[in-house]
Amino acid sequence: MVLFLLAGLAAICPGQPPGPELLRLDKSAGAMGSTFSVALYGFDRVKMEAAADAALEEARRLDEMLSNYRPESEWSQVNREAGGRPVKVSAELFGLLAAAVEYSRESQGAFDISDGRRPKVWGFYQGSRHLPHRAEWEAALTRVGYRHIQLDSAAGTVRFDRPGVELDPGGIGKGYAVDRMAEVLRRYGVETALVAGSDSSIYAMGAPLAEPRGWPVEIKDPWNRDRAAAKVFLKDESLSTSGSYEKFFRAEGRTYAHIMDPRTGYPARASVAVSVIARRTIDSEVWTKPYFVNGRQWAAKHKPKEFRVFFCEDRTDQPCAWLQ
């Protein structure tokens, strides 16, 4: 994993008067094809257990709504039926799809929620990983484009203007789930916690008592995973990373990775890893993809001032660096 949480945070600072013992609780569960985890501090283990369980249950609830692997999920129903008729969806899913379409527009299509078919023709879903036949690739290309998604806010429906369009939750669902889990923890009174989705998207609430700067996190060097390329302290903010080393294959002397440029249908090649720090995890997760696809110069020009972006180009003579 790109992100590695530094271990060994002290529970109580030396020199403080005796008081209730500060406890740490770690729990995890599988959802969305990933492992979601929570680490939280508190003084009441019973309440901490209840908070952690509720947060992980929220991840499982969202898996049932957003999974494109579950035939019964709302997301799968939209993919199956919206090409032929308007599909009524929950207010929550409608809001998420509306946000995804807006992200797609703002990124000039470098992030595209409708890019569900093309990773499949490259074999990145089932693990076969192969060069697609030209006819297969061209057919998938005609079915990609967020402009094919028609949202009716008054009716609460989703419709595609052509059959065969397929939405992919992979670039937004995990970040949304992490944010929702953090909201659950807050409702239970938790003030200091770390929520992670497969360690590639995390949200830090507050700061551990022994480290007031925030939760210390290392961003791994994509060229040498045994060392850190950068170290950050997160406090009430998120960090997400996308890297081409996560899923890839070699064919005909070239390397093809799973992060696609939705506009061309081919794996993006300008970057090897991009990390984004933002206030919300849905933002940090989504925006790693357009920055990765469009490259360093586009990212530097288009990123909001409050974002911090750590960029690793696909060239060994250009060190990883924070964008200015």
C-alpha positions in Angstrom: 0.0 0.0 0.0 1.1 3.6 -0.8 0.3 4.9 2.7 1.9 3.5 5.8 0.7 4.8 9.2 3.6 5.3 11.6 3.3 3.1 14.6 4.3 3.8 18.2 2.2 6.9 19.1 2.3 7.3 22.9 -1.0 7.2 24.7 -0.2 9.8 27.4 2.3 12.5 27.4 5.0 12.3 30.1 4.6 14.6 33.0 0.8 14.8 33.0 -1.0 14.1 36.2 -2.6 10.7 36.6 -6.1 10.4 35.2 -8.4 8.0 33.3 -6.4 5.7 31.0 -6.5 6.8 27.4 -7.3 3.7 25.3 -6.8 2.9 21.6 -9.1 0.6 19.6 -8.4 -0.8 16.2 -11.0 -2.6 14.1 -11.5 -3.5 10.4 -14.0 -5.2 8.1 -14.3 -6.0 4.4 -16.5 -4.0 2.1 -16.4 -2.8 -1.6 -13.7 -5.3 -2.3 -11.4 -3.5 0.2 -10.6 -3.5 3.8 -11.9 -0.6 5.8 -10.4 0.1 9.2 -10.8 2.5 12.1 -8.3 3.4 14.9 -9.7 5.6 17.6 -8.8 7.0 21.1 -11.1 7.3 24.0 -11.6 6.5 27.7 -14.7 4.2 27.5 -14.0 0.9 25.7 -17.7 0.0 25.5 -18.6 3.3 23.8 -15.5 3.0 21.6 -16.5 -0.5 20.5 -20.0 0.7 19.7 -18.7 3.6 17.6 -16.2 1.5 15.7 -18.8 -1.2 15.0 -21.3 1.4 13.7 -18.7 3.0 11.4 -17.8 -0.4 9.9 -21.5 -1.2 9.5 -21.9 2.0 7.5 -19.2 0.8 5.1 -21.1 -2.5 4.7 -24.4 -0.6 4.2 -22.8 1.5 1.4 -21.3 -1.7 -0.2 -24.9 -3.0 -0.5 -25.9 0.2 -2.2 -22.8 1.0 -4.4 -21.3 -2.3 -5.3 -21.2 -3.1 -9.0 -20.5 -6.7 -8.1 -23.8 -7.2 -6.2 -26.7 -7.7 -8.7 -29.2 -6.5 -6.1 -27.5 -3.2 -5.3 -29.0 0.1 -6.4 -25.8 0.8 -8.5 -26.2 -2.5 -10.4 -29.9 -1.8 -11.0 -29.0 1.6 -12.6 -26.4 -0.1 -14.8 -28.9 -2.8 -15.9 -32.0 -0.7 -16.5 -31.1 3.0 -17.1 -30.2 2.5 -20.7 -33.9 1.6 -21.4 -35.9 3.7 -18.9 -35.6 6.2 -16.1 -34.6 4.4 -12.9 -35.9 5.8 -9.5 -33.1 5.8 -7.0 -32.7 6.9 -3.3 -31.9 10.5 -2.5 -28.5 9.5 -1.3 -27.5 7.7 -4.5 -28.9 10.5 -6.6 -26.8 13.0 -4.7 -23.7 11.0 -5.1 -24.3 10.5 -8.9 -24.9 14.2 -9.3 -21.6 15.0 -7.5 -19.9 12.4 -9.7 -21.2 14.0 -12.9 -20.0 17.4 -11.6 -16.5 16.0 -10.9 -16.5 14.5 -14.4 -17.3 17.9 -15.9 -14.8 19.9 -13.8 -12.0 17.5 -14.6 -12.7 17.8 -18.4 -13.5 14.1 -18.5 -10.3 12.9 -17.0 -12.4 11.5 -14.3 -15.6 10.0 -15.8 -18.1 8.1 -13.7 -19.4 6.4 -16.8 -16.1 4.6 -17.5 -17.3 1.2 -16.3 -16.7 -0.8 -19.5 -13.2 0.0 -20.6 -11.3 -1.4 -17.6 -13.2 -4.6 -18.3 -12.0 -4.9 -21.9 -8.4 -4.6 -20.5 -9.1 -7.4 -18.0 -8.6 -5.3 -14.9 -11.8 -6.5 -13.2 -11.4 -10.3 -13.5 -7.6 -10.4 -13.4 -7.0 -11.6 -17.0 -5.2 -8.4 -17.9 -4.7 -8.4 -21.7 -4.6 -6.1 -24.7 -8.1 -5.7 -25.9 -9.2 -6.4 -29.5 -9.6 -3.2 -31.5 -13.3 -3.8 -32.1 -13.9 -4.5 -28.4 -12.0 -1.3 -27.4 -13.9 0.8 -30.0 -17.3 -0.5 -28.9 -16.5 0.4 -25.3 -15.4 3.9 -26.3 -18.8 4.7 -27.8 -20.5 3.9 -24.5 -18.3 6.2 -22.3 -19.1 9.8 -21.5 -20.7 11.4 -18.5 -22.9 13.5 -20.9 -24.9 10.3 -21.6 -26.1 10.4 -18.0 -29.5 12.2 -17.5 -30.4 13.1 -14.0 -34.0 14.3 -13.2 -33.9 15.9 -9.8 -37.6 16.5 -9.6 -38.4 12.8 -10.3 -35.2 11.5 -8.6 -34.4 9.3 -11.6 -31.3 8.3 -13.6 -31.4 7.5 -17.3 -28.8 6.9 -20.0 -29.3 8.3 -23.5 -28.0 5.1 -25.0 -27.8 1.5 -24.0 -24.6 -0.1 -22.8 -23.4 2.8 -20.6 -22.0 1.5 -17.3 -21.2 3.5 -14.2 -18.1 2.6 -12.2 -18.0 3.4 -8.4 -14.3 2.6 -8.1 -13.0 6.2 -8.2 -15.5 7.7 -5.8 -17.3 5.1 -3.6 -14.5 4.4 -1.2 -13.8 8.1 -0.5 -17.5 8.7 0.1 -17.6 5.7 2.5 -14.7 7.0 4.5 -16.3 10.4 4.9 -19.6 8.7 6.0 -17.8 6.5 8.5 -16.1 9.6 10.0 -19.6 11.2 10.4 -20.8 8.1 12.2 -17.9 8.3 14.7 -18.6 12.0 15.3 -22.2 11.2 16.2 -20.9 8.7 18.8 -18.8 11.5 20.3 -15.4 10.4 18.9 -12.9 13.2 18.5 -9.7 11.4 17.7 -9.7 8.7 15.0 -8.3 7.5 11.8 -10.5 6.0 9.1 -9.0 4.1 6.2 -10.2 2.4 3.0 -7.5 0.0 2.0 -4.9 2.5 3.2 -5.2 4.3 -0.1 -7.8 6.8 1.1 -7.8 7.9 4.7 -9.4 10.5 6.9 -7.8 11.8 10.1 -10.0 13.2 12.9 -8.3 15.4 15.5 -4.7 14.4 16.6 -3.3 11.8 18.9 -2.4 13.2 22.3 1.3 12.5 21.9 1.4 14.2 18.5 -0.6 17.5 18.4 0.5 18.2 14.7 -1.8 15.3 13.6 -1.7 11.7 12.6 1.8 11.0 11.1 1.6 9.3 7.7 4.3 8.3 5.2 3.8 8.4 1.4 5.8 5.5 0.0 8.3 6.0 -2.8 6.7 4.3 -5.9 10.2 3.4 -7.1 11.4 2.0 -3.8 8.5 0.8 -1.5 10.9 0.3 1.4 11.4 4.0 1.9 9.2 7.1 2.3 9.0 9.8 -0.4 7.3 12.2 2.0 5.9 12.4 5.5 2.8 14.4 6.5 0.7 15.1 9.6 -3.0 14.9 9.0 -5.5 16.7 11.3 -9.2 16.9 10.2 -8.3 16.2 6.6 -7.9 13.3 4.2 -5.2 11.9 2.0 -5.7 9.6 -1.1 -3.1 8.1 -3.4 -3.4 6.5 -6.8 -0.5 4.6 -8.3 0.1 2.7 -11.6 2.0 0.0 -9.7 -1.2 -1.2 -8.0 -2.5 -3.2 -11.0 -0.6 -3.6 -14.3 0.7 -6.0 -16.8 3.3 -6.1 -19.5 2.6 -6.9 -23.2 4.6 -6.4 -26.4 7.4 -4.7 -24.4 5.2 -2.1 -22.7 3.6 -1.7 -19.3 -0.1 -1.1 -19.1 -1.6 0.1 -15.8 -5.2 0.1 -14.5 -5.7 3.9 -14.3 -7.4 4.8 -17.6 -7.8 8.1 -19.5 -11.6 7.9 -20.1 -11.3 10.0 -23.2 -9.0 7.7 -25.1 -9.7 4.3 -23.5 -6.0 3.7 -22.9 -4.0 3.5 -19.6 -2.6 6.9 -18.6 1.2 7.0 -18.9 2.4 10.4 -17.6 2.4 9.6 -13.9 3.4 6.8 -11.6 1.7 8.0 -8.4 -0.3 11.0 -7.2 -1.4 11.9 -3.6 -3.9 14.5 -2.7 -4.7 16.1 0.7 -8.1 17.7 1.0 -10.7 18.3 3.7 -13.0 15.6 2.4 -12.0 12.1 1.3 -14.4 12.1 -1.6 -12.4 15.1 -3.0 -9.0 13.6 -2.4 -9.9 10.3 -3.9 -11.6 11.7 -7.0 -9.0 14.2 -7.8 -6.0 11.8 -7.8 -7.3 10.4 -11.1 -7.5 13.6 -13.2 -4.2 14.8 -11.8 -2.7 11.4 -12.6 -4.2 11.3 -16.1 -3.5 14.9 -17.2 -0.1 15.3 -15.7 1.9 17.7 -13.5 1.3 20.9 -15.4 -2.5 20.5 -15.6 -2.7 19.6 -12.0 -0.6 22.6 -10.9 -2.9 24.9 -13.0 -6.3 23.4 -11.9 -5.9 22.3 -8.3 -7.7 24.4 -5.6 -5.4 26.4 -3.4 -6.4 24.4 -0.3 -5.4 21.1 -1.9 -1.9 19.7 -1.4 -0.7 17.5 -4.2 2.3 15.2 -4.2 3.3 14.2 -7.7 5.5 11.4 -9.0 6.0 11.5 -12.8 6.8 8.3 -14.7 10.5 9.2 -15.1 13.4 8.5 -12.7 15.2 11.8 -13.5 12.3 13.9 -12.0 11.9 13.4 -8.2 8.6 13.2 -6.6 7.6 16.7 -5.2 4.8 18.8 -3.8 3.1 21.0 -6.4 3.4 24.7 -5.8 
